[in-house]
Amino acid sequence: MDTARKISFDLHPSILDHFGLIPALEWMIEQFTLRTKIRCRFNLPAILPEFTKTESIVVFRIFQEILTNITRHSRASELDIALSRDSGKVLFVISDNGVGFDTGILKKNASLGLLSMRERALSIDAEFSIESAPGEGTTIILRIKQPGSSIETI
């Protein structure tokens, strides 16, 4: 029963419904740091954007997948996450100092996790991109075109 409860909470924690996306991401990052010992910095603007419920769930799940991939593959010791606005878009930029990889491999063999992150991003009219090179870490950028305007489907 405890395992089922933990899985349910990890997929959709009540903090997301009660406090919103940013506190849920802060909680997730804190748990990630405790579990992995990877040092994380989360830089937020003074005024936070508003997200719909659908956007919040999608971004939360994309972050879960990103943090899982960092844990499994990056061998990073530091992670920087920045939330900012640029020309009406909201940007989440997630950068690690890990081993990096050749992004050309993604064009040939896209992983299921990567495909699901891209599909999730498209579902809220967002763009998802990855920049990386061997030995140079990885940067992931999620651009939400008009936050708060996604059609609610939930």
CORGI-V902673 format. One record per residue. N is the residue number from 1. PSI is psi in whole degrees, -180 to 180 (none if undefined). BURIAL is I if it has 16 or more other C-alpha atoms within 10 Angstrom, else O. Layout:
((N | PSI | BURIAL) (N | PSI | BURIAL))
This chain:
((1 | -43 | O) (2 | -40 | O) (3 | -45 | O) (4 | -41 | O) (5 | -42 | O) (6 | -43 | O) (7 | -45 | O) (8 | -44 | O) (9 | -41 | O) (10 | -37 | O) (11 | -39 | O) (12 | 82 | O) (13 | 146 | I) (14 | -24 | O) (15 | -32 | O) (16 | -44 | I) (17 | -39 | O) (18 | -34 | O) (19 | -14 | O) (20 | 177 | I) (21 | -49 | I) (22 | -49 | I) (23 | -35 | O) (24 | -41 | I) (25 | -40 | I) (26 | -44 | O) (27 | -47 | O) (28 | -43 | I) (29 | -40 | I) (30 | -45 | I) (31 | -40 | O) (32 | -46 | I) (33 | -44 | I) (34 | -41 | O) (35 | -39 | O) (36 | -19 | O) (37 | 16 | O) (38 | 125 | I) (39 | 130 | I) (40 | 141 | I) (41 | 132 | I) (42 | 107 | O) (43 | 125 | O) (44 | 148 | O) (45 | 165 | O) (46 | -39 | O) (47 | 120 | O) (48 | 141 | O) (49 | 159 | I) (50 | 138 | I) (51 | 143 | I) (52 | 168 | I) (53 | -43 | I) (54 | -48 | I) (55 | -43 | I) (56 | -47 | I) (57 | -45 | I) (58 | -49 | I) (59 | -42 | I) (60 | -46 | I) (61 | -36 | I) (62 | -44 | I) (63 | -40 | I) (64 | -46 | I) (65 | -42 | I) (66 | -49 | I) (67 | -35 | I) (68 | -45 | O) (69 | -39 | O) (70 | -44 | I) (71 | -45 | O) (72 | -37 | O) (73 | -26 | O) (74 | -31 | I) (75 | 33 | O) (76 | 155 | I) (77 | -14 | O) (78 | 149 | I) (79 | 129 | I) (80 | 130 | O) (81 | 127 | I) (82 | 137 | O) (83 | 127 | I) (84 | 172 | I) (85 | 144 | O) (86 | 113 | O) (87 | 47 | O) (88 | -5 | O) (89 | 153 | I) (90 | 130 | I) (91 | 130 | I) (92 | 122 | I) (93 | 120 | I) (94 | 116 | I) (95 | 135 | I) (96 | 163 | I) (97 | 31 | I) (98 | -162 | I) (99 | -19 | I) (100 | -177 | I) (101 | 167 | I) (102 | 113 | O) (103 | -15 | O) (104 | -28 | O) (105 | -34 | O) (106 | -34 | O) (107 | -31 | O) (108 | -42 | O) (109 | 71 | O) (110 | 130 | O) (111 | 160 | O) (112 | -40 | O) (113 | -44 | O) (114 | -44 | I) (115 | -42 | O) (116 | -36 | O) (117 | -42 | I) (118 | -43 | I) (119 | -43 | I) (120 | -45 | I) (121 | -46 | I) (122 | -32 | O) (123 | -20 | O) (124 | 23 | I) (125 | 43 | I) (126 | 163 | I) (127 | 143 | I) (128 | 125 | I) (129 | 155 | O) (130 | 132 | O) (131 | 129 | O) (132 | 162 | I) (133 | 148 | O) (134 | 130 | O) (135 | 1 | O) (136 | 14 | O) (137 | -174 | I) (138 | 142 | I) (139 | 130 | I) (140 | 134 | I) (141 | 126 | I) (142 | 116 | I) (143 | 115 | I) (144 | 117 | I) (145 | -51 | I) (146 | 83 | I) (147 | 144 | I) (148 | 0 | I) (149 | 0 | O) (150 | 144 | I) (151 | 127 | O) (152 | 124 | O) (153 | 2 | O) (154 | none | O))
